[in-house]
């Protein structure tokens, strides 16, 4: 448990989760986060990718060596895909 400077527990600390885009796959392909957490996708491949859940989020093209972040707001299951490589799929569960 984290304790704030006031001595009271620090409530609802947001976390950051990293998903690597490497070898034409998302790693890990499935993660669970809490509302307020941020997910960062880092493209380690030598070509662009996207992170897209139509109607929810769309990274547009993430260039090689670049990172894109999304902050989870509402509980639910978010299935996403790389629109440039549709065989690349991932899932974020927010609870």
Phi and psi restraints in degrees (range 20) as a CNS / XPLOR table:
assign (resid 1 and name C) (resid 2 and name N)
       (resid 2 and name CA) (resid 2 and name C) 1.0 -87.8 20.0 2
assign (resid 2 and name N) (resid 2 and name CA)
       (resid 2 and name C) (resid 3 and name N) 1.0 144.3 20.0 2
assign (resid 2 and name C) (resid 3 and name N)
       (resid 3 and name CA) (resid 3 and name C) 1.0 -119.2 20.0 2
assign (resid 3 and name N) (resid 3 and name CA)
       (resid 3 and name C) (resid 4 and name N) 1.0 127.0 20.0 2
assign (resid 3 and name C) (resid 4 and name N)
       (resid 4 and name CA) (resid 4 and name C) 1.0 -72.1 20.0 2
assign (resid 4 and name N) (resid 4 and name CA)
       (resid 4 and name C) (resid 5 and name N) 1.0 167.6 20.0 2
assign (resid 4 and name C) (resid 5 and name N)
       (resid 5 and name CA) (resid 5 and name C) 1.0 -59.5 20.0 2
assign (resid 5 and name N) (resid 5 and name CA)
       (resid 5 and name C) (resid 6 and name N) 1.0 -24.5 20.0 2
assign (resid 5 and name C) (resid 6 and name N)
       (resid 6 and name CA) (resid 6 and name C) 1.0 -78.9 20.0 2
assign (resid 6 and name N) (resid 6 and name CA)
       (resid 6 and name C) (resid 7 and name N) 1.0 -7.4 20.0 2
assign (resid 6 and name C) (resid 7 and name N)
       (resid 7 and name CA) (resid 7 and name C) 1.0 92.9 20.0 2
assign (resid 7 and name N) (resid 7 and name CA)
       (resid 7 and name C) (resid 8 and name N) 1.0 -4.6 20.0 2
assign (resid 7 and name C) (resid 8 and name N)
       (resid 8 and name CA) (resid 8 and name C) 1.0 -95.6 20.0 2
assign (resid 8 and name N) (resid 8 and name CA)
       (resid 8 and name C) (resid 9 and name N) 1.0 153.5 20.0 2
assign (resid 8 and name C) (resid 9 and name N)
       (resid 9 and name CA) (resid 9 and name C) 1.0 -59.9 20.0 2
assign (resid 9 and name N) (resid 9 and name CA)
       (resid 9 and name C) (resid 10 and name N) 1.0 138.3 20.0 2
assign (resid 9 and name C) (resid 10 and name N)
       (resid 10 and name CA) (resid 10 and name C) 1.0 -80.4 20.0 2
assign (resid 10 and name N) (resid 10 and name CA)
       (resid 10 and name C) (resid 11 and name N) 1.0 111.6 20.0 2
assign (resid 10 and name C) (resid 11 and name N)
       (resid 11 and name CA) (resid 11 and name C) 1.0 -84.8 20.0 2
assign (resid 11 and name N) (resid 11 and name CA)
       (resid 11 and name C) (resid 12 and name N) 1.0 141.9 20.0 2
assign (resid 11 and name C) (resid 12 and name N)
       (resid 12 and name CA) (resid 12 and name C) 1.0 52.9 20.0 2
assign (resid 12 and name N) (resid 12 and name CA)
       (resid 12 and name C) (resid 13 and name N) 1.0 48.4 20.0 2
assign (resid 12 and name C) (resid 13 and name N)
       (resid 13 and name CA) (resid 13 and name C) 1.0 -66.4 20.0 2
assign (resid 13 and name N) (resid 13 and name CA)
       (resid 13 and name C) (resid 14 and name N) 1.0 127.0 20.0 2
assign (resid 13 and name C) (resid 14 and name N)
       (resid 14 and name CA) (resid 14 and name C) 1.0 -75.2 20.0 2
assign (resid 14 and name N) (resid 14 and name CA)
       (resid 14 and name C) (resid 15 and name N) 1.0 144.4 20.0 2
assign (resid 14 and name C) (resid 15 and name N)
       (resid 15 and name CA) (resid 15 and name C) 1.0 -113.9 20.0 2
assign (resid 15 and name N) (resid 15 and name CA)
       (resid 15 and name C) (resid 16 and name N) 1.0 166.6 20.0 2
assign (resid 15 and name C) (resid 16 and name N)
       (resid 16 and name CA) (resid 16 and name C) 1.0 -122.8 20.0 2
assign (resid 16 and name N) (resid 16 and name CA)
       (resid 16 and name C) (resid 17 and name N) 1.0 134.8 20.0 2
assign (resid 16 and name C) (resid 17 and name N)
       (resid 17 and name CA) (resid 17 and name C) 1.0 -120.8 20.0 2
assign (resid 17 and name N) (resid 17 and name CA)
       (resid 17 and name C) (resid 18 and name N) 1.0 136.5 20.0 2
assign (resid 17 and name C) (resid 18 and name N)
       (resid 18 and name CA) (resid 18 and name C) 1.0 -106.4 20.0 2
assign (resid 18 and name N) (resid 18 and name CA)
       (resid 18 and name C) (resid 19 and name N) 1.0 131.0 20.0 2
assign (resid 18 and name C) (resid 19 and name N)
       (resid 19 and name CA) (resid 19 and name C) 1.0 -117.8 20.0 2
assign (resid 19 and name N) (resid 19 and name CA)
       (resid 19 and name C) (resid 20 and name N) 1.0 120.7 20.0 2
assign (resid 19 and name C) (resid 20 and name N)
       (resid 20 and name CA) (resid 20 and name C) 1.0 -85.1 20.0 2
assign (resid 20 and name N) (resid 20 and name CA)
       (resid 20 and name C) (resid 21 and name N) 1.0 139.0 20.0 2
assign (resid 20 and name C) (resid 21 and name N)
       (resid 21 and name CA) (resid 21 and name C) 1.0 -105.2 20.0 2
assign (resid 21 and name N) (resid 21 and name CA)
       (resid 21 and name C) (resid 22 and name N) 1.0 106.7 20.0 2
assign (resid 21 and name C) (resid 22 and name N)
       (resid 22 and name CA) (resid 22 and name C) 1.0 -152.3 20.0 2
assign (resid 22 and name N) (resid 22 and name CA)
       (resid 22 and name C) (resid 23 and name N) 1.0 132.9 20.0 2
assign (resid 22 and name C) (resid 23 and name N)
       (resid 23 and name CA) (resid 23 and name C) 1.0 65.9 20.0 2
assign (resid 23 and name N) (resid 23 and name CA)
       (resid 23 and name C) (resid 24 and name N) 1.0 33.2 20.0 2
assign (resid 23 and name C) (resid 24 and name N)
       (resid 24 and name CA) (resid 24 and name C) 1.0 57.1 20.0 2
assign (resid 24 and name N) (resid 24 and name CA)
       (resid 24 and name C) (resid 25 and name N) 1.0 45.5 20.0 2
assign (resid 24 and name C) (resid 25 and name N)
       (resid 25 and name CA) (resid 25 and name C) 1.0 -155.9 20.0 2
assign (resid 25 and name N) (resid 25 and name CA)
       (resid 25 and name C) (resid 26 and name N) 1.0 158.5 20.0 2
assign (resid 25 and name C) (resid 26 and name N)
       (resid 26 and name CA) (resid 26 and name C) 1.0 -92.9 20.0 2
assign (resid 26 and name N) (resid 26 and name CA)
       (resid 26 and name C) (resid 27 and name N) 1.0 132.1 20.0 2
assign (resid 26 and name C) (resid 27 and name N)
       (resid 27 and name CA) (resid 27 and name C) 1.0 -134.1 20.0 2
assign (resid 27 and name N) (resid 27 and name CA)
       (resid 27 and name C) (resid 28 and name N) 1.0 111.5 20.0 2
assign (resid 27 and name C) (resid 28 and name N)
       (resid 28 and name CA) (resid 28 and name C) 1.0 -77.6 20.0 2
assign (resid 28 and name N) (resid 28 and name CA)
       (resid 28 and name C) (resid 29 and name N) 1.0 155.3 20.0 2
assign (resid 28 and name C) (resid 29 and name N)
       (resid 29 and name CA) (resid 29 and name C) 1.0 -78.5 20.0 2
assign (resid 29 and name N) (resid 29 and name CA)
       (resid 29 and name C) (resid 30 and name N) 1.0 -23.6 20.0 2
assign (resid 29 and name C) (resid 30 and name N)
       (resid 30 and name CA) (resid 30 and name C) 1.0 -134.1 20.0 2
assign (resid 30 and name N) (resid 30 and name CA)
       (resid 30 and name C) (resid 31 and name N) 1.0 130.9 20.0 2
assign (resid 30 and name C) (resid 31 and name N)
       (resid 31 and name CA) (resid 31 and name C) 1.0 -136.6 20.0 2
assign (resid 31 and name N) (resid 31 and name CA)
       (resid 31 and name C) (resid 32 and name N) 1.0 157.9 20.0 2
assign (resid 31 and name C) (resid 32 and name N)
       (resid 32 and name CA) (resid 32 and name C) 1.0 -120.4 20.0 2
assign (resid 32 and name N) (resid 32 and name CA)
       (resid 32 and name C) (resid 33 and name N) 1.0 130.2 20.0 2
assign (resid 32 and name C) (resid 33 and name N)
       (resid 33 and name CA) (resid 33 and name C) 1.0 -132.9 20.0 2
assign (resid 33 and name N) (resid 33 and name CA)
       (resid 33 and name C) (resid 34 and name N) 1.0 174.7 20.0 2
assign (resid 33 and name C) (resid 34 and name N)
       (resid 34 and name CA) (resid 34 and name C) 1.0 -108.9 20.0 2
assign (resid 34 and name N) (resid 34 and name CA)
       (resid 34 and name C) (resid 35 and name N) 1.0 156.1 20.0 2
assign (resid 34 and name C) (resid 35 and name N)
       (resid 35 and name CA) (resid 35 and name C) 1.0 -55.0 20.0 2
assign (resid 35 and name N) (resid 35 and name CA)
       (resid 35 and name C) (resid 36 and name N) 1.0 136.0 20.0 2
assign (resid 35 and name C) (resid 36 and name N)
       (resid 36 and name CA) (resid 36 and name C) 1.0 95.8 20.0 2
assign (resid 36 and name N) (resid 36 and name CA)
       (resid 36 and name C) (resid 37 and name N) 1.0 -17.6 20.0 2
assign (resid 36 and name C) (resid 37 and name N)
       (resid 37 and name CA) (resid 37 and name C) 1.0 -72.7 20.0 2
assign (resid 37 and name N) (resid 37 and name CA)
       (resid 37 and name C) (resid 38 and name N) 1.0 153.6 20.0 2
assign (resid 37 and name C) (resid 38 and name N)
       (resid 38 and name CA) (resid 38 and name C) 1.0 -111.2 20.0 2
assign (resid 38 and name N) (resid 38 and name CA)
       (resid 38 and name C) (resid 39 and name N) 1.0 137.9 20.0 2
assign (resid 38 and name C) (resid 39 and name N)
       (resid 39 and name CA) (resid 39 and name C) 1.0 -110.9 20.0 2
assign (resid 39 and name N) (resid 39 and name CA)
       (resid 39 and name C) (resid 40 and name N) 1.0 129.2 20.0 2
assign (resid 39 and name C) (resid 40 and name N)
       (resid 40 and name CA) (resid 40 and name C) 1.0 -116.9 20.0 2
assign (resid 40 and name N) (resid 40 and name CA)
       (resid 40 and name C) (resid 41 and name N) 1.0 126.5 20.0 2
assign (resid 40 and name C) (resid 41 and name N)
       (resid 41 and name CA) (resid 41 and name C) 1.0 -103.3 20.0 2
assign (resid 41 and name N) (resid 41 and name CA)
       (resid 41 and name C) (resid 42 and name N) 1.0 125.3 20.0 2
assign (resid 41 and name C) (resid 42 and name N)
       (resid 42 and name CA) (resid 42 and name C) 1.0 -113.0 20.0 2
assign (resid 42 and name N) (resid 42 and name CA)
       (resid 42 and name C) (resid 43 and name N) 1.0 120.3 20.0 2
assign (resid 42 and name C) (resid 43 and name N)
       (resid 43 and name CA) (resid 43 and name C) 1.0 -85.6 20.0 2
assign (resid 43 and name N) (resid 43 and name CA)
       (resid 43 and name C) (resid 44 and name N) 1.0 108.2 20.0 2
assign (resid 43 and name C) (resid 44 and name N)
       (resid 44 and name CA) (resid 44 and name C) 1.0 -98.3 20.0 2
assign (resid 44 and name N) (resid 44 and name CA)
       (resid 44 and name C) (resid 45 and name N) 1.0 -3.7 20.0 2
assign (resid 44 and name C) (resid 45 and name N)
       (resid 45 and name CA) (resid 45 and name C) 1.0 -80.6 20.0 2
assign (resid 45 and name N) (resid 45 and name CA)
       (resid 45 and name C) (resid 46 and name N) 1.0 160.8 20.0 2
assign (resid 45 and name C) (resid 46 and name N)
       (resid 46 and name CA) (resid 46 and name C) 1.0 -85.7 20.0 2
assign (resid 46 and name N) (resid 46 and name CA)
       (resid 46 and name C) (resid 47 and name N) 1.0 16.8 20.0 2
assign (resid 46 and name C) (resid 47 and name N)
       (resid 47 and name CA) (resid 47 and name C) 1.0 -146.9 20.0 2
assign (resid 47 and name N) (resid 47 and name CA)
       (resid 47 and name C) (resid 48 and name N) 1.0 162.8 20.0 2
assign (resid 47 and name C) (resid 48 and name N)
       (resid 48 and name CA) (resid 48 and name C) 1.0 -73.5 20.0 2
assign (resid 48 and name N) (resid 48 and name CA)
       (resid 48 and name C) (resid 49 and name N) 1.0 158.5 20.0 2
assign (resid 48 and name C) (resid 49 and name N)
       (resid 49 and name CA) (resid 49 and name C) 1.0 -141.1 20.0 2
assign (resid 49 and name N) (resid 49 and name CA)
       (resid 49 and name C) (resid 50 and name N) 1.0 167.0 20.0 2
assign (resid 49 and name C) (resid 50 and name N)
       (resid 50 and name CA) (resid 50 and name C) 1.0 -124.1 20.0 2
assign (resid 50 and name N) (resid 50 and name CA)
       (resid 50 and name C) (resid 51 and name N) 1.0 163.8 20.0 2
assign (resid 50 and name C) (resid 51 and name N)
       (resid 51 and name CA) (resid 51 and name C) 1.0 -127.7 20.0 2
assign (resid 51 and name N) (resid 51 and name CA)
       (resid 51 and name C) (resid 52 and name N) 1.0 106.4 20.0 2
assign (resid 51 and name C) (resid 52 and name N)
       (resid 52 and name CA) (resid 52 and name C) 1.0 -136.2 20.0 2
assign (resid 52 and name N) (resid 52 and name CA)
       (resid 52 and name C) (resid 53 and name N) 1.0 124.2 20.0 2
assign (resid 52 and name C) (resid 53 and name N)
       (resid 53 and name CA) (resid 53 and name C) 1.0 -120.1 20.0 2
assign (resid 53 and name N) (resid 53 and name CA)
       (resid 53 and name C) (resid 54 and name N) 1.0 97.8 20.0 2
assign (resid 53 and name C) (resid 54 and name N)
       (resid 54 and name CA) (resid 54 and name C) 1.0 -49.6 20.0 2
assign (resid 54 and name N) (resid 54 and name CA)
       (resid 54 and name C) (resid 55 and name N) 1.0 130.0 20.0 2
assign (resid 54 and name C) (resid 55 and name N)
       (resid 55 and name CA) (resid 55 and name C) 1.0 84.6 20.0 2
assign (resid 55 and name N) (resid 55 and name CA)
       (resid 55 and name C) (resid 56 and name N) 1.0 -8.4 20.0 2
assign (resid 55 and name C) (resid 56 and name N)
       (resid 56 and name CA) (resid 56 and name C) 1.0 -116.6 20.0 2
assign (resid 56 and name N) (resid 56 and name CA)
       (resid 56 and name C) (resid 57 and name N) 1.0 -56.8 20.0 2
assign (resid 56 and name C) (resid 57 and name N)
       (resid 57 and name CA) (resid 57 and name C) 1.0 -151.9 20.0 2
assign (resid 57 and name N) (resid 57 and name CA)
       (resid 57 and name C) (resid 58 and name N) 1.0 154.6 20.0 2
assign (resid 57 and name C) (resid 58 and name N)
       (resid 58 and name CA) (resid 58 and name C) 1.0 -153.2 20.0 2
assign (resid 58 and name N) (resid 58 and name CA)
       (resid 58 and name C) (resid 59 and name N) 1.0 114.3 20.0 2
assign (resid 58 and name C) (resid 59 and name N)
       (resid 59 and name CA) (resid 59 and name C) 1.0 -72.4 20.0 2
assign (resid 59 and name N) (resid 59 and name CA)
       (resid 59 and name C) (resid 60 and name N) 1.0 -16.2 20.0 2
assign (resid 59 and name C) (resid 60 and name N)
       (resid 60 and name CA) (resid 60 and name C) 1.0 61.7 20.0 2
assign (resid 60 and name N) (resid 60 and name CA)
       (resid 60 and name C) (resid 61 and name N) 1.0 -165.5 20.0 2
assign (resid 60 and name C) (resid 61 and name N)
       (resid 61 and name CA) (resid 61 and name C) 1.0 -74.9 20.0 2
assign (resid 61 and name N) (resid 61 and name CA)
       (resid 61 and name C) (resid 62 and name N) 1.0 128.2 20.0 2
assign (resid 61 and name C) (resid 62 and name N)
       (resid 62 and name CA) (resid 62 and name C) 1.0 -98.4 20.0 2
assign (resid 62 and name N) (resid 62 and name CA)
       (resid 62 and name C) (resid 63 and name N) 1.0 113.7 20.0 2
assign (resid 62 and name C) (resid 63 and name N)
       (resid 63 and name CA) (resid 63 and name C) 1.0 -68.7 20.0 2
assign (resid 63 and name N) (resid 63 and name CA)
       (resid 63 and name C) (resid 64 and name N) 1.0 157.7 20.0 2
assign (resid 63 and name C) (resid 64 and name N)
       (resid 64 and name CA) (resid 64 and name C) 1.0 -54.6 20.0 2
assign (resid 64 and name N) (resid 64 and name CA)
       (resid 64 and name C) (resid 65 and name N) 1.0 135.8 20.0 2
assign (resid 64 and name C) (resid 65 and name N)
       (resid 65 and name CA) (resid 65 and name C) 1.0 81.4 20.0 2
assign (resid 65 and name N) (resid 65 and name CA)
       (resid 65 and name C) (resid 66 and name N) 1.0 -1.9 20.0 2
assign (resid 65 and name C) (resid 66 and name N)
       (resid 66 and name CA) (resid 66 and name C) 1.0 -102.7 20.0 2
assign (resid 66 and name N) (resid 66 and name CA)
       (resid 66 and name C) (resid 67 and name N) 1.0 165.2 20.0 2
assign (resid 66 and name C) (resid 67 and name N)
       (resid 67 and name CA) (resid 67 and name C) 1.0 -129.0 20.0 2
assign (resid 67 and name N) (resid 67 and name CA)
       (resid 67 and name C) (resid 68 and name N) 1.0 145.1 20.0 2
assign (resid 67 and name C) (resid 68 and name N)
       (resid 68 and name CA) (resid 68 and name C) 1.0 -128.5 20.0 2
assign (resid 68 and name N) (resid 68 and name CA)
       (resid 68 and name C) (resid 69 and name N) 1.0 140.2 20.0 2
assign (resid 68 and name C) (resid 69 and name N)
       (resid 69 and name CA) (resid 69 and name C) 1.0 -121.0 20.0 2
assign (resid 69 and name N) (resid 69 and name CA)
       (resid 69 and name C) (resid 70 and name N) 1.0 149.3 20.0 2
assign (resid 69 and name C) (resid 70 and name N)
       (resid 70 and name CA) (resid 70 and name C) 1.0 -138.3 20.0 2
assign (resid 70 and name N) (resid 70 and name CA)
       (resid 70 and name C) (resid 71 and name N) 1.0 137.2 20.0 2
assign (resid 70 and name C) (resid 71 and name N)
       (resid 71 and name CA) (resid 71 and name C) 1.0 -103.9 20.0 2
assign (resid 71 and name N) (resid 71 and name CA)
       (resid 71 and name C) (resid 72 and name N) 1.0 124.4 20.0 2
assign (resid 71 and name C) (resid 72 and name N)
       (resid 72 and name CA) (resid 72 and name C) 1.0 -70.9 20.0 2
assign (resid 72 and name N) (resid 72 and name CA)
       (resid 72 and name C) (resid 73 and name N) 1.0 131.9 20.0 2
assign (resid 72 and name C) (resid 73 and name N)
       (resid 73 and name CA) (resid 73 and name C) 1.0 -114.5 20.0 2
assign (resid 73 and name N) (resid 73 and name CA)
       (resid 73 and name C) (resid 74 and name N) 1.0 -42.7 20.0 2
assign (resid 73 and name C) (resid 74 and name N)
       (resid 74 and name CA) (resid 74 and name C) 1.0 -120.5 20.0 2
assign (resid 74 and name N) (resid 74 and name CA)
       (resid 74 and name C) (resid 75 and name N) 1.0 142.0 20.0 2
assign (resid 74 and name C) (resid 75 and name N)
       (resid 75 and name CA) (resid 75 and name C) 1.0 -58.8 20.0 2
assign (resid 75 and name N) (resid 75 and name CA)
       (resid 75 and name C) (resid 76 and name N) 1.0 148.4 20.0 2
assign (resid 75 and name C) (resid 76 and name N)
       (resid 76 and name CA) (resid 76 and name C) 1.0 154.1 20.0 2
assign (resid 76 and name N) (resid 76 and name CA)
       (resid 76 and name C) (resid 77 and name N) 1.0 -179.2 20.0 2
assign (resid 76 and name C) (resid 77 and name N)
       (resid 77 and name CA) (resid 77 and name C) 1.0 -112.9 20.0 2
assign (resid 77 and name N) (resid 77 and name CA)
       (resid 77 and name C) (resid 78 and name N) 1.0 125.6 20.0 2
assign (resid 77 and name C) (resid 78 and name N)
       (resid 78 and name CA) (resid 78 and name C) 1.0 -116.6 20.0 2
assign (resid 78 and name N) (resid 78 and name CA)
       (resid 78 and name C) (resid 79 and name N) 1.0 111.6 20.0 2
assign (resid 78 and name C) (resid 79 and name N)
       (resid 79 and name CA) (resid 79 and name C) 1.0 -95.3 20.0 2
assign (resid 79 and name N) (resid 79 and name CA)
       (resid 79 and name C) (resid 80 and name N) 1.0 126.1 20.0 2
assign (resid 79 and name C) (resid 80 and name N)
       (resid 80 and name CA) (resid 80 and name C) 1.0 -126.6 20.0 2
assign (resid 80 and name N) (resid 80 and name CA)
       (resid 80 and name C) (resid 81 and name N) 1.0 165.9 20.0 2
assign (resid 80 and name C) (resid 81 and name N)
       (resid 81 and name CA) (resid 81 and name C) 1.0 -146.7 20.0 2
assign (resid 81 and name N) (resid 81 and name CA)
       (resid 81 and name C) (resid 82 and name N) 1.0 157.3 20.0 2
assign (resid 81 and name C) (resid 82 and name N)
       (resid 82 and name CA) (resid 82 and name C) 1.0 -88.1 20.0 2
assign (resid 82 and name N) (resid 82 and name CA)
       (resid 82 and name C) (resid 83 and name N) 1.0 116.4 20.0 2
assign (resid 82 and name C) (resid 83 and name N)
       (resid 83 and name CA) (resid 83 and name C) 1.0 -68.7 20.0 2
assign (resid 83 and name N) (resid 83 and name CA)
       (resid 83 and name C) (resid 84 and name N) 1.0 -18.0 20.0 2
assign (resid 83 and name C) (resid 84 and name N)
       (resid 84 and name CA) (resid 84 and name C) 1.0 -85.0 20.0 2
assign (resid 84 and name N) (resid 84 and name CA)
       (resid 84 and name C) (resid 85 and name N) 1.0 -22.8 20.0 2
assign (resid 84 and name C) (resid 85 and name N)
       (resid 85 and name CA) (resid 85 and name C) 1.0 -139.4 20.0 2
assign (resid 85 and name N) (resid 85 and name CA)
       (resid 85 and name C) (resid 86 and name N) 1.0 80.1 20.0 2
assign (resid 85 and name C) (resid 86 and name N)
       (resid 86 and name CA) (resid 86 and name C) 1.0 -59.3 20.0 2
assign (resid 86 and name N) (resid 86 and name CA)
       (resid 86 and name C) (resid 87 and name N) 1.0 -13.4 20.0 2
assign (resid 86 and name C) (resid 87 and name N)
       (resid 87 and name CA) (resid 87 and name C) 1.0 -76.5 20.0 2
assign (resid 87 and name N) (resid 87 and name CA)
       (resid 87 and name C) (resid 88 and name N) 1.0 -11.7 20.0 2
assign (resid 87 and name C) (resid 88 and name N)
       (resid 88 and name CA) (resid 88 and name C) 1.0 -87.6 20.0 2
assign (resid 88 and name N) (resid 88 and name CA)
       (resid 88 and name C) (resid 89 and name N) 1.0 114.9 20.0 2
assign (resid 88 and name C) (resid 89 and name N)
       (resid 89 and name CA) (resid 89 and name C) 1.0 -134.0 20.0 2
assign (resid 89 and name N) (resid 89 and name CA)
       (resid 89 and name C) (resid 90 and name N) 1.0 149.8 20.0 2
assign (resid 89 and name C) (resid 90 and name N)
       (resid 90 and name CA) (resid 90 and name C) 1.0 -147.6 20.0 2
assign (resid 90 and name N) (resid 90 and name CA)
       (resid 90 and name C) (resid 91 and name N) 1.0 166.6 20.0 2
assign (resid 90 and name C) (resid 91 and name N)
       (resid 91 and name CA) (resid 91 and name C) 1.0 -138.3 20.0 2
assign (resid 91 and name N) (resid 91 and name CA)
       (resid 91 and name C) (resid 92 and name N) 1.0 134.4 20.0 2
assign (resid 91 and name C) (resid 92 and name N)
       (resid 92 and name CA) (resid 92 and name C) 1.0 -116.7 20.0 2
assign (resid 92 and name N) (resid 92 and name CA)
       (resid 92 and name C) (resid 93 and name N) 1.0 126.1 20.0 2
assign (resid 92 and name C) (resid 93 and name N)
       (resid 93 and name CA) (resid 93 and name C) 1.0 -105.6 20.0 2
assign (resid 93 and name N) (resid 93 and name CA)
       (resid 93 and name C) (resid 94 and name N) 1.0 123.1 20.0 2
assign (resid 93 and name C) (resid 94 and name N)
       (resid 94 and name CA) (resid 94 and name C) 1.0 -108.3 20.0 2
assign (resid 94 and name N) (resid 94 and name CA)
       (resid 94 and name C) (resid 95 and name N) 1.0 117.7 20.0 2
